[in-house]
């Protein structure tokens, strides 16, 4: 026999979604065009695309490339292979990079935190190459890792030729792929240590200092903006990937190929405003804690088992439509031991206006072994 618990969401369950998959959402209803070669607006939590224009057109993205560079650096930090406090000595090659720079000194040891800071705030090419060489031994090997990471994330139309975004034949990406890697970068908590910083400095040997000014003007002039990255070359024109939050909703906007910097930021502002004015994120499933419903465990050492959602799940809906979202929790009355951690026990079915929007497996939180003869003897003696 199966229990079905139908719950109508009147208040939002606290959670946050990082689930894969992008879907278009009423893009044709947008009452304006975006003055750029390509553009995208996405609800960050659900990955739902709310507006799209040429999002799969391959284009140069200039320094937005450094989003992937930072992803790999933070991967290394979180894997324990690198610390923000580590000092690395800058090569002649890295110090000689052109374009936007932090003017770091060759053969001088900088803390990783200072180099990362200069990449995030000032889009420093020299610091990016220094970090690439530290992580992979050379920029060429690092670029191989960038392309491998892109494939892992599902970035089907991206090819990296360097870690900076400096012009190179075949160095191309798309608005969709930029959104994918930007979304990945935002999963790294250390990124936010500097992503909203407007001005800072980096210190060199002999106490020489270089001022750093954030290339993303939206972090100062747009309420809630806390990233992600700008880019410009004569080939790419003006590009930006920008993230902002209002309440429980985070929007991610990508604009590629605008003719001026002012147009780039104005169009991004227009996209973000549209998103926040017309949509909200309903956070439906939280996998950080077990459910209160606990099926009976037969032939086990305990009476019930603990289950939790396998992943988080959110939906983006039009403003005022939050109460249209509902979900069912489907669990059996009882299960038989043994049960292994991660084994699916039931599921949650999420719907909006009766239309299924997704399913989340309910899994065992740990192993539950079958009780043996001596377990029963021990229990009898303990009770006695």
Secondary structure, DSSP 8 states (H G I E B T S, - for coil): -EEEEEEE-SS--S--------EE-SGGG-SS--SSSEEEEEETTT-EEEEEESTT--B--GGGGHHHHHHHHHHHHHTTS--TT-EEE--HHHHT--SS-----TT-EEEHHHHHHHHHHH--HHHHHHHHHHHHSSHHHHHHHHHHHHHHHT-TT-B-SSSS----TT-BB-HHHHHHHHHHHTT-GGGGGTTT--EEEEE-GGG-EEEEE-S-THHHHSTTEEEEEEEEETTTEEEEEEEEEETTEEEEEEEEEESSHHHHHHHHHHHHHHHHHHEEEEEEE-TTS--S---EEETBSSSB--EEESS-EEEEEETT-GGGEEEEEEEESEEES-B-TT-EEEEEEEEETTEEEEEEEEEESS-B-B--HHHHHHHHHHH-
